[in-house]
């Protein structure tokens, strides 16, 4: 018989929410702190439909460059 040890790493944000990856946790904490905000143009999806809203013609959001969020500058525009 073999003994197998399994380790699972999770990340907890400052408000107690648990994430699978460190990047997800960091992103969430930056949203909470106000360093980042969800893109108003694509609502966080990173993609916008074409002008005639034909499916599946979606394009990368020009406001956030496909990220779905915006970094804080000196002040929000």
PLY file of the C-alpha trace (Angstrom):
ply
format ascii 1.0
element vertex 77
property float x
property float y
property float z
element edge 76
property int vertex1
property int vertex2
end_header
0.00 0.00 0.00
1.20 3.52 -0.84
0.42 6.65 1.06
-0.39 9.62 -1.16
-0.34 13.11 0.30
-2.36 15.74 -1.55
-1.96 19.45 -0.92
-4.49 22.03 -2.06
-3.61 25.69 -1.99
-6.35 28.31 -1.62
-6.15 32.07 -1.17
-8.31 34.11 1.18
-9.05 37.78 0.54
-9.17 40.42 3.27
-12.95 40.02 3.56
-12.79 36.21 3.84
-13.69 35.16 0.29
-11.68 32.12 -0.89
-10.07 31.83 -4.36
-8.28 29.07 -6.25
-5.51 31.28 -7.63
-3.45 34.11 -6.21
-4.18 36.28 -9.27
-7.95 35.99 -8.75
-7.55 36.95 -5.10
-5.32 39.94 -5.92
-7.74 41.14 -8.59
-10.68 40.91 -6.17
-8.80 42.80 -3.45
-7.86 45.55 -5.91
-11.53 45.88 -6.85
-12.42 46.16 -3.15
-9.75 48.78 -2.48
-10.65 50.90 -5.51
-7.37 50.37 -7.38
-9.38 48.73 -10.17
-12.92 49.05 -11.41
-15.08 47.03 -13.77
-15.12 48.42 -17.31
-18.35 50.34 -17.94
-18.26 49.63 -21.68
-18.23 45.81 -21.58
-19.44 45.24 -17.97
-16.35 43.19 -17.15
-16.65 40.74 -20.06
-13.76 42.18 -22.10
-15.73 41.85 -25.32
-18.42 43.99 -26.94
-20.92 43.10 -29.67
-20.78 44.64 -33.12
-22.94 47.69 -33.80
-25.85 45.62 -35.10
-25.68 43.15 -32.16
-25.31 40.14 -34.44
-24.29 36.93 -32.74
-21.46 35.77 -32.56
-19.72 38.95 -33.76
-18.01 40.17 -30.60
-14.89 42.28 -30.53
-12.27 43.06 -27.92
-13.40 46.03 -25.82
-11.53 49.18 -26.81
-11.95 50.80 -23.41
-10.23 48.10 -21.32
-8.31 46.32 -24.12
-10.12 43.06 -23.41
-9.27 42.84 -19.69
-12.72 43.66 -18.34
-11.36 46.12 -15.78
-9.52 49.45 -15.62
-6.57 50.44 -13.42
-6.90 53.58 -11.33
-4.99 56.59 -12.59
-4.62 59.79 -10.58
-8.41 60.09 -10.73
-11.12 58.09 -12.45
-12.20 59.44 -15.81
0 1
1 2
2 3
3 4
4 5
5 6
6 7
7 8
8 9
9 10
10 11
11 12
12 13
13 14
14 15
15 16
16 17
17 18
18 19
19 20
20 21
21 22
22 23
23 24
24 25
25 26
26 27
27 28
28 29
29 30
30 31
31 32
32 33
33 34
34 35
35 36
36 37
37 38
38 39
39 40
40 41
41 42
42 43
43 44
44 45
45 46
46 47
47 48
48 49
49 50
50 51
51 52
52 53
53 54
54 55
55 56
56 57
57 58
58 59
59 60
60 61
61 62
62 63
63 64
64 65
65 66
66 67
67 68
68 69
69 70
70 71
71 72
72 73
73 74
74 75
75 76
